[in-house]
Amino acid sequence: MPVGMQEIVIGSATEKKSSPKLPKNIIFTPNPNYDDCDEPQHNGTSKRPLILLFGWMLSKEKHLNVYRKFWFERGWDVLSCRTLPMHLLLPSRGGRRNAEKMFEFLVSRASMYDEILVHAFSVGGYQLGEFVCLLDERKSFDPKAKKMLDSFKAILIDSCVFAFDAPVGLSKAITNHRIVQPLLEKTFSTFLNVTSPFTLKRYVRVSDYLFKNEINIPGLVLFSKNDPVSSIPLNMKLHDGWKSNNPLTEYKCWDDSPHVLHYKNHQEEYTKVVDDFVANLNITKARRPN
């Protein structure tokens, strides 16, 4: 792990005893460039903004560290969530529970984040949808949920896998074997059809909420022309819908870039697109690297 990238394991001796324990796939990492991890400002809010980092299927921590470092350099803390296959296959016990655990942790902190940015990859778009749906469902009776939802400044979504593309995305995340992958895809498709009332319908509900973007925040949609998992028409539909709600919404489509590897293959351009987008958001606690 690179210097300055030490991870904080939730529930360890470095965390407050009152903080709820998080599962291993969810990790909070305060910015290592500061030593005031949970010290609030005079108004009770955090001194730094927060990135909600939703990883792609079976993403490893060493991969997410690349993006943690990216956001640390810009002054952000990071709460990450890795989506596992079972979180998609059993959404009420997986994706929904991840959202609940993240919410419980954030509201337990001494300081509340009032500037939150989302960076989601692939099926992480589903997990993002679960989290936002949870806040929306609770906002009428839970002031902390409403405050958190109001703190969202923008969504960056990279290589999004949409509801009806889940069997393709899930199978290709596990293997690209020319025989095994199609078999897995068919198996997942059959499973979703059989269990539609509590799987596919849930994905569609979450996806619909994401497309509607009722909180009217801007988005940056990142995808490529040769990614077989992330649909170009659906990415453009997502962009166009968000753009109609908020003119700051933008998109970037690369001609040649594999699934979730846009930053790796186009680092300079990816960085500029993201930095330019964030610079227009009027976020007061972040900084742009020199």
Steps between C-alpha positions, in 0.01 A plus 500: 500500500644843409634729772222708648236244402464324837142384533289539811323176582163579648461357846874509573657675797540814290122546471261626763347218703156642425546465124301211350705217359514490122528187285834435333380625162435851639800707609524854630834666426557850639737711296854408619620853424308628805506401867153623602306191391175566687544851637198710400483865409316741731170418327544124546587422138813328375799709398531298181265375228423131448525270201265203490698253290293211363729242342435264211426130539783316676718812505803462727616749759822559305283618209289728718817640656574666165180702533545561871837657422339704220248650743743535792708730281191717465422516872225239535429222751379173345234246596520208258271206433587197290204321341521120516301252286270404788414866557341502154344154516340571840446877499299517825784326685778655293465838333233625739696389805815668367304825471371467856848434640646801319222726626534376859873564494476850356235619746701358793793732437566806715501714186249481215614540140322784323679460164470151350605385154434155354745309280339173387626230264312233304256314731597753765233709331244256642649533849493878466131474409430291810669759721315796350169309513558432870555870571196596295278253685614631839520872433139570607552369854878504552663846493846345466398317183359819352811696595723236343296495179515879484880476533539313171673730250544276195527147365788368288406168343758297308412202275152464649333159469125547470226274640432283196873467425571350843541137380759608242684724744499250784618209286778700333617629837556139606654362181563572132535132411330454164305195621446569871398866468195441274389215728524724805314776318216262416494368857479850648233600248289197591548568870388862462192399302400238758565733794380817327270622784795550735796538261435639152208717613722639773773583249248674275361701792847612606597572138185706444581710803850558369369607159243738651762672719233664713760688704599679177876487553742505205671190372803398298440188290813317384491215248649374172387381158657156527386400849260205450371522857404869525229597249568816296127580447426459871801710601378775268145466633638535853701807398213665313260451790744641753589786265134601477494530880839662541697669219834428670466134401765378252616180336816357349501210255832349392535322167716221636507420871417177688241473776599697816849566359443850365720663765778247449499539121428874478633632830582855394171554316294326770660719768430820308138405431436421867686805634323736259163353596562524875633856465153612388323354805579774753642252751673709765704236686680333208802614306641445154857367491759743368 
